[in-house]
Amino acid sequence: MSFYDVIRLQSLYWNLRQHIFLIGILVLVSVIMSRSRKIPFIRVMAFDLALFYLLLVIEATVLARTSSETVMIEAELFWSWKTVIRYHDWILLKENVLNILMLMPIGLMVPFICDRKVGFWSGLLLGSFISFGIEISQLLFKRGLFEWDDIIHNALGCMVGVLIGNLGIRLWRKRNTGLYI
């Protein structure tokens, strides 16, 4: 299933009022951030994009799923990679790669939000924190499979996003000031 199909199918669960509420929150946050202090436009936009994307991820991974009757947990570490290698499960490989890519956009925005280079450990911790929150929500609301592999994949994706974002902020600074940071 393509990314477009996922967004299209997931957005069926949202009504117009919820979309307007989400956009209103983002506009309110932008106004507060830009008026309260002199924050560069790029930082406000990066924050808005990261927040909007995070809300979409939470909606797609927790809120739009149907509840099951039982709690589903996969406690074995790297079970998905073992299955991919042992049974050549290409669909599971695709899921692993998509889980790595899922939090990469948030990691990409972090250096722009902070307006400086960010350590890759910070990206790994942020990705772990966000992913753990998603997995715990799935566990508590019985909406999906809690698995350690997802936390690892998401954290790695956020870390890679931070590294790419560091390159982006460096190029942004060079383009706008002529100096590398």
N, C-alpha and C positions, 0 to 999 in steps of 0.2 A: 504494500500500500504506500502510495507516495505521501510526502509531507502535506501537499495540498488536500488530498483525500482525508487525512487525519484531521486537519483543521476544519474542513468542510463538515465532516461527520460529527466532530466534537461540538462545533458551534450550533448544531441543531438543538442541543440541550440548553443553550442560553437563549433567553428571550430578549426582546429589545430593551426592556427596563434594566436588565443586568448589564448589557453592553453600554448603555448610557451611564449607568452608575460607575462602571470601570473607567470609562473615558473621563467622567467627572472627577474621580479620585486622582487620575494622572494630571489633569489640568490643575486641580487644587494644589497638588504637590509641587508642580512646576511653578505656579504663582508664588507659593510660600517660599520656595528655595530661591527664586530669582529676586524677590522683593526684600526678603529678610536680610540678605547679605549680597554683596556683589559677587555672584558666582558666574563663571563663564558659561555661555550658552552650551558649549559642547559637554560640559559636566552635567547640566540639567537634562539635556537630551539623552545622554548615556544612561543616566539614572532612570529616566522615564522608560527608555527602551528595555533596560534590564528588568525593571519592575513589571512592565507589561508582559514581557516574555516569561518571567517567573510565574505570574498569575495564569498565563496560558498553560504552562507546564503543570501547575497544580491542578488546574481544571481538567486537563487531559489525563493525568495520572491518578487522580483521586476522585474528584467531584463528578466526572462524567461516567464513571464506572458504576456498574450495578453491584449491590451488596451480595455477598454469598452468605450461606448459613454457617460456614466454618472459617476459622482463621487458617490462612495458608502461609506456611513458612518453609523456605528452603535454606537450611542452616549450613549446608556443606559449602565450604569456601571453594570458589572456582569450579563449581559443578557445571556451569554452562560451557566453560572451555573444555572440560573433560568430555562432555557430551559432543561438542563440535569435533574434537579430535578423534574420539572413539567411533562415532557413528556418522561422521561427515554431515552433520546437520547444518546445512547452509542457511536455513531459516533462522536458527538460533544464532548463527554467526552474524547474520544481518541484524538481529535484535541487539546483540552485544555491541556492534559498531554504532547502531543508532543510540544506544544508551551512552556510549562515549560522546557522541555528538550532541546529545540532548542539553547538557549544561555548558557546552562550549561558548554559545553566545553570551551567557552571563559572565563567564570568565573574560571574554573579549572586552566587555564594557568596563570591568573593574578598574583597569589603569586610567581610563578616561574619566571615570567617576572620581577617583582619587587624585587625578591630575599629576600622576607620577608613576614611575615604574613600580611594580608590585612583585614581591618575591613569589616564586613558584610554590613555596610551602603555603603561603597565604591562599593561593588559588586552590590548592589541594584541600586545605582546611575548610574554606568556604564551600567548595563542592561537596565535601563530606557532610558538612552541617546541613546544607539544603537537601541533599539526597537522603540523609538520615531522617530528616523531618518528613519527607515524602513517604519513605518506607514505613515509618511509625504510623503515619496517618492511614496508609493502606492497611496496616495491621489492626489498628484500633477500630476503623470503620468497616473492616472486612471487605475491602475493595481492591483486591489484587494480591499478588504474591510478594511477601516480604522476603528479600534475598540480599545477602551481603554482596554478591557480585554486582548488583545494580549500584550499590553505594560506591564500590571501587571504580566501576566504569564511569559513573557520573563525576566522581571526584577527579579522575584522570582527565576527563573532558574539560572540566572547569580549569584545571591546571594548564592544559594545552591552550585553552582560550586566553588565559592570563599571559602566557608566553607570547602568543600572537599579538595580544593587545599591547604588550610592552613594546613590540616592534612598531605597532601602529602609533603609539603615543610618541615614540622616538621620531618617526617620520613626520608626524604632525608638528612636533616642536621644531624640527629642522625646517619644515616648509614655512612655518609662521614666524620663526625667530632667526633662522639660520644657524642655530646651535643645537647640538645633540644634548640630551639629558643623560 
